[in-house]
């Protein structure tokens, strides 16, 4: 398992769960104001890297988006360099959609990223801009969705066909879990996947990095006519935003990073922390389930978790056949469980899936796993998010884990996440990726940047709250806002305290009190 990027309750990839409103505790202090500049609508070429001036000076050709309201949405492609260290190495296209400010006199552009890596920001805005931002922000900004390099409608990572993706994501190895044969079969799948990515992606794989995507984002800022970047990033989008602030601190306008990733932790620590986070979310679900009607488990939470472990072991030994012939094994059932833990209002789907699985019916569990994997009912796939996800992670995370560190992490997961542990570790595709990673894991301070608001949710399973705390502490201008609750990310979830703080910051420049708790 890796960083998740889907939610059952979302139009695109962001959760929009309605949570119970909670109290907002903060002291009344004089507001600090973060400035933003009105865009000129002409390209801003000041500060363009040497040799890349032509990219920064391009004029955008906006046209009504296909299938969208031509009065509110228009689209364009932006040409970016393939390699930000060599302007002559070739180009890629970045797909961009703009939802015009409702008030008609925009403060500027607000770029958005829904996470992943690999999720489509274009689709986020095209399908439902209100899933990305709340009404006052829609009024004030031209909201910009874009597909980062390698993703969706931009020049994209392309790997296997639908049948190949089914084999990779759903087929159950013939050899017993943990055996050498099991490892060999998964490694062979990874090699097949990687070879297809290399053959079908047109030479872009070594350039699919967050560092390059952040430089692309500065290009978007410039060609949109903004002197500073205004940005709202969710989940992985917080790492993209923090990387931008590291590279261009003087160009930071109003940045909100929701559901933060700690840029200083290793890939091994990311996986370990997430496993523990999902176990915590699963226990919260089970507590709720046991107090309601229709729960397929009984007894204490510990007893119910043990029974769930028995169910997982059962389908691992004897997979359940779906109506389309696919088999539900423990790995796919775990994917379904994790998909539903993304948002509290998805818990009823999880109850239905587990009830059916206990009765030998995998239907809802397969639907949940399909939702997470972006698989359509006809067997096609919605997008390339799975491929792009792996491409970014394999280039961003150094492969510097010792066997001793891996063993220690496995032991900690087994102790802290015993239900999830048997199905968490697989065979890492990055071990056979054709290019060495170029990313680094380090603290980001972004010295000199304007205030950056970090939003964290206390029982966020995908990006645990401790990461938001850590990122806010690392950033020299970091300001932490906390949502006390369940699910992934905190803004635009119906919590008036969090929403009001973010809206006041983005629209009026009023910086929340650091440590605001909602």
Helices and strands as residue ranges (DSSP letters): E 32-33, H 53-56, E 63-64, E 73-83, E 86-99, E 109-113, H 121-132, H 135-140, E 142-146, H 162-170, H 180-200, G 205-207, H 210-223, E 229-234, H 236-247, G 249-251, E 252-258, H 267-290, H 301-317, E 320-321, E 327-328, H 330-340, G 344-346, H 347-358, H 363-373, H 385-396, H 403-416, H 418-421, G 429-432, E 452-459, H 465-474, E 478-486, H 496-503, I 504-508, E 510-511, E 516-517
